[in-house]
Amino acid sequence: MTTQLQSLAKRIPKSYIKQKPGGFAADYVSHADIQQMLIAKLGMPPSQEITQIIRSADGQAQGVVLRMVFN
């Protein structure tokens, strides 16, 4: 396994993990934190494409599925 892959395989530090507020409690790491970690490990900012918008029952955007391509 390459050094880069080993670096990517490490767990995210607990200090980055937050608890989602509201009735559906879940752990998450913000998009901005993940993106900064990937840029630090892989270099140049990626191209990005939103592939799906996740909406609540009342139609408000709750999140996205984002495709990031690093060259």
Order of alpha helices (4+ residues) and beta strands (2+ residues): alpha-beta-beta-alpha-beta-beta
